Amino acid sequence: MYIYKEKEIRQADSKANLNGLSLETLMESAGRGLYYKIKKLIKPNQKILILSGTGNNGGDGIVLARYLKQNQFLVDLVFPFGGPKSDVAKKHLRYYESIGYTWSLKINDDHYDVIIDCMLGVGTKLPLRETYIKVVEWCNEQCGLKISVDLPTGVLSDSGQCDLAFHAHYTFALHGVKPSAYLLPSGKYYGKIDYVDIGLPQTSKWKIWSEQDVKKTLHKRDAYSHKGTFGTGLLIAGTDEMPGSAVLAAKGALKMGIGKLIVGTSKFASNIIAQHVPEATFSFDALDKLAIGKIPERIHAIAIGPGLTEQVKIEQALDTIWKSEIPVILDAGALIKRNYPKRTAPIIITPHPGEFSRLTNISTYEIQQNRIEYAKQYATDHGVIVVLKGTHTVIAFPDGTGLINLTGNAGLAKGGSGDTLVGMLLAFICSEKNMKAAVANAVYLHGRCADILVKEENERSIVASQLSKVIGKVLKEIE
């Protein structure tokens, strides 16, 4: 699935119209596509209410109603805010009437098994008018199956802002999903999301990263490979007070297949870490060496930050890293507000919304409403790869492209989950050639581990140390 902002959708429609694909044809394709998706969810004896607005979203509802009626479904088509004002929708309504179908301006007192929301589309403006509020409140009080077309009424296309919205069980997006599906609080109203192909080419720079994408980009390992084939990573993490951060990250890296892992940590912490990852080697002065300008040799990537607290040394170490062409992952203690240098090797930052708020001086609440746009802006402005963690992790690249990850669940909302992700990222960056796919696959598989765990136990009981234990199982499933 691809992601389109309101402006991009309008441009796609306009371009298609200029090149011979009329808006009437696009609306026909939308209504027909919706029918084939929705008919799988409903039964012929169920009473269906289609609520159509005055614009093109309402026109999609007209075409959908016609297809449903032609296939003997019980449908009431209602325009609760008056008949269509869109010329394209008016044409479809005339044809709808010409074959003997009726519609009304008022919702009957009947019980409806299915309510289909075609009231407002990408042009929604807030606040909603009182007439819309009353209809949406009525819909949300009903017990039937609720389906939205393109996006739930009351939700904006590009922002997570909303006060009241149609609470859908399913939303069928036309051509592509709108950003608000993956923002807060708007995303809560979408329900399960699918998209309807209406015949337009996919041109968006943003998409959902799927299992199919992972399968296409995750390389099978050659039988003649050796540990050097999969790279050497330096993980600078953990302190006497927080050795667990390094344990979790190291396990993630090793289970994800890094060739060799060096953990830069304190001597005391290493005694604890070694008990959990005997495969790792240790450097007790890695941070100190970087702080005084010594760049490590034969290192393919560096991850720095989990469990670290010495800000001055971290900043000095980063100054040294910038002079190298070694890919670097910045997490936790290394997420310091500062300018990033222009360099060929990538810089990957992995903030949660609170950390991203500190980097940008934008409130966490506002970030959650516009996380895609803010991540994209930060990535392009600073030339870094942004992995903005949370529900629907956003991955933004410096070239303006980006990905949304849908794996994972609330079981990841625990301390240490991000440390495991850092290790997985380090392994992929050391061993994979495609940088975008390396980052995306690490994020996808990290979430998939939580999805595996939640099949066997409640989200509340999942802890970060369990994630690395199921990495092998997840990789086997993908394979």
C-alpha positions in Angstrom: 0.0 0.0 0.0 1.2 3.5 -0.9 0.5 6.7 1.1 -0.9 9.8 -0.5 -1.5 13.3 0.9 -4.6 15.2 -0.1 -2.7 17.4 -2.6 -1.1 14.3 -4.2 -4.5 12.6 -4.7 -6.0 15.6 -6.3 -3.0 15.9 -8.6 -3.3 12.3 -9.6 -7.0 12.6 -10.4 -6.4 15.8 -12.4 -3.6 14.3 -14.4 -5.7 11.2 -15.2 -8.5 13.4 -16.3 -6.3 15.5 -18.6 -4.9 12.4 -20.1 -8.2 10.9 -21.0 -9.4 9.0 -17.9 -12.5 10.9 -16.9 -13.5 11.6 -13.3 -16.7 9.7 -14.1 -14.6 6.6 -15.0 -12.5 7.0 -11.8 -15.7 7.1 -9.7 -17.0 4.1 -11.4 -13.8 2.2 -10.8 -13.9 3.3 -7.1 -17.5 2.2 -6.6 -16.9 -1.1 -8.4 -13.7 -1.8 -6.5 -15.4 -1.0 -3.2 -18.2 -3.5 -4.0 -15.8 -6.3 -4.6 -14.0 -5.6 -1.3 -17.2 -5.0 0.8 -19.2 -7.9 -0.5 -16.8 -10.3 1.3 -17.8 -8.8 4.6 -21.6 -8.8 4.3 -24.5 -11.2 3.7 -27.4 -10.8 1.2 -30.1 -10.7 4.0 -28.4 -7.9 5.9 -29.8 -4.4 5.9 -27.3 -1.9 4.6 -27.2 1.9 5.0 -25.0 4.0 2.7 -24.6 7.6 4.0 -23.4 9.8 1.1 -22.2 13.3 1.3 -22.5 16.1 -1.2 -19.0 15.7 -2.8 -17.1 13.0 -4.7 -16.9 10.7 -1.7 -20.7 10.7 -1.8 -20.5 9.8 -5.5 -18.4 6.8 -4.7 -21.3 5.8 -2.4 -23.8 6.1 -5.3 -21.8 3.8 -7.5 -21.4 1.3 -4.6 -25.1 1.4 -3.9 -25.9 0.6 -7.5 -23.5 -2.4 -7.6 -24.9 -3.7 -4.3 -28.5 -3.3 -5.5 -27.7 -5.0 -8.8 -26.5 -8.0 -6.8 -29.6 -8.2 -4.7 -28.3 -6.7 -1.5 -30.7 -4.7 0.7 -29.5 -1.1 0.5 -30.8 2.3 1.6 -28.9 5.2 -0.1 -29.3 8.3 2.0 -28.0 11.9 1.6 -28.4 13.3 5.1 -26.9 16.7 4.1 -28.7 17.2 0.8 -28.2 15.8 -2.7 -24.9 15.8 -4.4 -23.3 19.1 -5.5 -20.4 17.5 -7.4 -21.1 17.3 -11.2 -19.5 13.9 -11.4 -21.7 12.6 -8.5 -24.8 14.1 -10.1 -24.2 12.2 -13.3 -23.9 8.9 -11.4 -27.0 9.7 -9.4 -29.0 10.3 -12.7 -27.9 6.9 -14.0 -28.8 5.4 -10.6 -32.3 6.8 -10.9 -32.6 5.8 -14.5 -32.5 2.1 -13.7 -35.2 2.4 -11.1 -33.3 2.8 -7.9 -34.4 5.3 -5.2 -32.7 7.3 -2.5 -33.7 9.6 0.4 -32.6 12.6 2.4 -33.5 11.1 5.8 -32.2 8.1 7.7 -35.1 5.7 8.5 -35.7 4.4 12.0 -34.9 0.8 10.8 -32.1 -1.3 12.3 -29.2 -1.5 10.0 -26.7 -4.4 10.1 -24.1 -2.5 8.1 -23.4 1.3 7.9 -21.2 2.5 5.1 -19.7 6.0 5.6 -19.3 8.0 2.3 -20.0 11.3 3.9 -16.6 13.2 3.7 -13.4 12.6 1.9 -9.9 14.1 1.6 -11.3 17.6 1.5 -12.6 17.5 5.1 -12.2 20.6 7.2 -12.5 20.9 10.9 -14.4 21.5 13.1 -17.3 19.5 11.7 -20.6 21.3 11.3 -23.3 20.4 13.8 -25.3 18.5 11.2 -22.3 16.2 10.6 -21.7 15.8 14.3 -25.2 14.6 14.9 -25.0 12.0 12.1 -21.6 10.7 13.2 -22.7 10.4 16.8 -25.8 8.5 15.7 -23.6 6.1 13.6 -21.2 5.5 16.5 -24.1 4.5 18.8 -25.3 1.8 16.3 -24.3 -1.8 16.8 -23.8 -2.8 13.2 -20.7 -3.3 11.1 -19.2 0.1 10.2 -17.2 0.7 7.0 -15.6 3.9 5.8 -14.7 4.8 2.3 -11.3 6.4 1.8 -11.2 7.8 5.4 -13.6 8.0 8.3 -15.8 11.1 8.4 -14.3 13.6 10.9 -10.7 12.6 10.1 -8.4 14.8 8.1 -6.3 13.5 5.3 -2.9 14.7 6.3 -3.0 15.3 10.0 -3.9 13.2 13.1 -6.1 16.0 14.4 -9.7 15.1 15.1 -12.3 15.6 17.8 -15.1 13.3 16.8 -15.1 10.8 13.9 -17.0 7.8 12.5 -15.6 4.8 14.3 -15.0 2.3 11.5 -14.3 -1.4 11.7 -12.9 -1.3 8.2 -11.7 1.5 6.0 -11.1 1.1 2.2 -8.7 3.7 0.9 -9.0 4.7 -2.7 -5.8 4.5 -4.7 -3.7 4.8 -1.5 -3.9 5.3 2.2 -4.0 8.8 3.7 -1.3 9.8 6.3 -3.9 10.2 9.1 -4.4 6.4 9.1 -1.0 6.2 10.9 -1.2 9.3 13.1 -2.8 10.0 16.5 -5.6 10.2 17.5 -7.0 9.8 14.0 -5.6 6.4 13.4 -7.8 4.9 16.1 -10.9 5.5 13.9 -9.8 3.6 10.8 -10.2 0.0 12.0 -8.6 -2.5 9.6 -7.3 -0.8 6.5 -7.3 -2.0 2.9 -7.0 -0.2 -0.4 -9.0 -0.1 -3.6 -7.1 0.1 -6.9 -8.9 2.6 -9.2 -6.6 2.3 -12.2 -4.1 5.1 -11.4 -0.3 4.5 -11.4 1.4 4.4 -8.1 3.7 7.5 -7.8 4.0 8.1 -4.1 7.4 8.2 -2.4 6.0 6.7 0.7 4.6 3.2 1.2 3.9 0.5 3.7 6.8 -1.9 4.2 5.3 -5.4 3.9 6.3 -9.1 4.3 6.7 -9.3 0.6 9.2 -6.4 0.6 11.2 -8.2 3.3 11.2 -11.5 1.3 12.4 -9.6 -1.8 15.2 -7.8 -0.1 16.5 -10.2 2.6 19.3 -12.1 1.0 19.8 -15.8 1.5 23.3 -16.4 2.9 25.9 -18.1 0.7 27.2 -21.5 1.8 30.8 -20.2 1.3 30.4 -17.1 3.5 32.4 -16.6 6.7 32.2 -14.3 9.7 33.9 -11.5 7.8 31.2 -11.7 5.1 28.6 -10.3 7.6 30.7 -7.5 9.0 32.1 -6.4 12.4 30.0 -4.1 14.4 31.0 -1.9 17.4 28.3 -1.5 20.0 29.1 1.3 22.5 26.5 0.7 25.2 25.9 -0.1 28.8 27.3 1.3 32.1 27.9 -0.1 35.6 24.4 1.1 36.4 22.7 -0.1 33.2 24.5 -3.2 31.7 21.1 -4.6 30.6 20.9 -2.1 27.7 24.1 -3.6 26.2 22.9 -7.1 26.8 19.6 -6.5 24.9 21.3 -4.8 22.0 24.1 -7.4 21.8 21.6 -10.2 21.7 19.6 -8.5 19.0 22.8 -8.1 16.9 24.0 -11.6 17.3 20.7 -13.3 16.7 20.2 -11.2 13.6 23.4 -12.6 12.2 26.2 -10.1 12.6 29.6 -11.6 11.8 31.5 -10.3 14.8 30.3 -8.0 17.6 32.6 -5.8 19.8 30.9 -4.4 22.8 32.4 -1.1 24.1 31.4 -0.9 27.7 32.9 -0.7 31.2 34.8 -3.6 32.7 32.3 -4.2 35.4 29.4 -4.3 32.9 31.3 -6.6 30.6 31.3 -9.3 33.4 27.5 -9.3 33.3 27.1 -8.9 29.6 29.5 -11.8 28.8 27.3 -14.2 30.7 24.5 -13.5 28.3 26.5 -13.2 25.0 29.7 -15.2 25.2 30.0 -14.8 21.4 30.8 -11.1 21.8 34.2 -9.6 22.4 34.8 -6.5 24.5 36.6 -3.1 24.5 36.8 -1.3 27.8 38.1 2.0 26.3 36.2 2.3 23.0 34.3 5.4 24.1 37.4 7.0 25.6 39.4 6.3 22.4 36.7 7.8 20.2 36.5 10.8 22.6 40.2 11.6 22.0 39.9 11.2 18.2 40.9 7.5 17.6 38.8 5.9 14.9 38.6 2.1 15.2 39.9 0.0 12.4 38.1 -2.8 10.4 34.7 -1.8 11.8 31.7 -1.9 9.4 29.2 0.1 11.5 28.9 1.6 15.0 25.9 1.8 17.3 26.2 4.2 20.2 23.9 5.3 23.0 21.9 2.5 24.8 22.5 3.0 28.6 25.1 5.7 28.1 25.1 8.9 30.3 28.5 10.6 29.8 27.3 13.4 27.5 30.7 15.2 27.1 32.4 12.0 26.1 29.5 11.0 23.8 29.7 14.4 22.0 33.5 14.1 21.6 33.1 10.5 20.3 30.5 11.7 17.7 32.9 14.4 16.5 35.4 11.6 15.8 32.8 9.4 14.1 31.8 12.2 11.8 35.3 12.3 10.4 35.0 8.6 9.4 32.9 7.0 6.7 31.5 4.4 9.0 27.7 4.1 9.2 26.5 5.0 12.7 23.3 4.4 14.7 22.5 6.9 17.4 20.1 5.9 20.2 19.2 7.0 23.7 22.1 8.8 25.3 23.6 9.6 21.8 20.5 11.4 20.7 21.9 14.9 21.3 20.5 18.0 19.7 23.3 19.1 17.3 24.2 19.7 13.7 25.0 16.6 11.6 27.9 16.7 9.1 27.5 16.0 5.4 29.1 12.6 4.9 28.7 9.6 2.5 28.1 7.1 5.3 24.6 7.1 6.7 23.6 8.5 10.1 20.6 6.7 11.6 18.7 8.1 14.6 16.2 6.0 16.5 14.2 8.4 18.8 10.9 7.7 20.4 8.4 10.6 20.3 9.7 12.1 23.6 13.3 12.1 22.3 12.3 13.4 19.0 10.5 16.3 20.8 13.8 17.2 22.5 15.6 17.1 19.2 13.0 19.3 17.4 11.5 21.5 20.2 8.1 20.3 19.0 5.7 19.0 21.6 5.2 15.2 21.7 1.4 15.7 21.2 2.0 17.7 18.0 4.6 15.1 16.8 2.1 12.3 17.2 -0.4 14.2 15.1 2.1 14.8 12.3 4.8 12.2 12.8 5.2 11.4 9.1 5.7 15.0 8.0 8.0 15.9 10.9 10.2 12.8 10.4 10.4 13.5 6.7 11.3 17.2 7.3 14.0 16.3 9.8 15.5 13.6 7.6 15.7 15.9 4.6 16.9 19.0 6.5 19.7 17.1 8.4 20.6 14.4 5.9 19.9 11.5 8.3 17.7 8.5 8.4 15.0 8.9 11.0 13.5 5.8 12.7 10.7 7.5 14.7 9.5 4.6 16.9 6.1 4.0 18.2 2.8 2.6 16.9 3.4 2.6 13.1 7.1 3.4 13.2 8.0 6.0 10.6 11.2 5.5 8.6 12.2 8.7 6.8 15.2 8.9 4.4 17.2 12.0 3.4 16.0 11.9 -0.2 12.4 12.5 0.9 11.2 8.9 0.5 9.9 7.0 3.5 8.2 3.9 4.8 5.6 3.0 7.5 6.0 -0.2 9.5 2.8 -1.9 10.7 4.3 -4.8 12.7 4.4 -4.7 16.5 2.0 -4.2 19.3 1.8 -2.7 22.8 4.1 -5.5 24.1 6.9 -3.3 22.8 5.9 -0.4 25.1 8.5 -1.5 27.6 12.0 -0.4 28.6 14.7 -2.2 26.5 12.7 -2.8 23.4 14.5 -0.1 21.6 17.9 -1.5 22.7 17.1 -4.8 20.9 16.1 -2.8 17.8 19.5 -1.1 17.9 21.3 -4.4 17.8 19.2 -5.7 15.0 19.9 -2.5 13.0 23.6 -2.9 13.6 23.5 -6.5 12.3 21.7 -5.6 9.1 23.8 -2.5 8.4 26.9 -4.6 8.7 25.7 -7.5 6.6 23.3 -6.1 4.0 24.2 -3.8 1.0 20.8 -2.1 0.5 20.7 0.5 3.3 17.0 1.4 3.0 16.0 -2.3 3.1 18.4 -3.0 5.9 16.8 -0.4 8.1 13.3 -1.3 7.1 13.8 -5.0 7.6 15.2 -4.6 11.1 12.2 -2.5 12.1 9.8 -4.9 10.5 11.3 -8.0 12.1 11.6 -6.3 15.5 7.8 -5.7 15.4 7.2 -9.2 14.0 8.9 -10.7 17.1 6.4 -9.0 19.3 3.6 -10.2 17.1 4.8 -13.8 17.5 5.0 -13.4 21.3 1.5 -12.0 21.6 0.1 -15.1 20.1 1.2 -17.0 23.2 0.9 -14.5 26.0 -0.7 -11.2 26.9 0.9 -8.0 25.8 1.3 -6.9 29.4 3.7 -9.8 30.2 6.0 -9.4 27.2 9.5 -8.1 28.1 12.3 -6.9 25.8 14.5 -9.9 26.7 12.1 -12.2 24.9 12.4 -10.5 21.6 15.8 -11.9 20.6 14.6 -15.4 21.6 12.1 -15.5 18.7 14.2 -13.8 16.0 15.2 -17.2 14.6 11.5 -18.3 14.5 10.5 -15.1 12.7 13.3 -15.4 10.2 12.3 -19.0 9.5 8.7 -17.9 8.9 9.9 -15.2 6.4 12.2 -17.7 4.7 
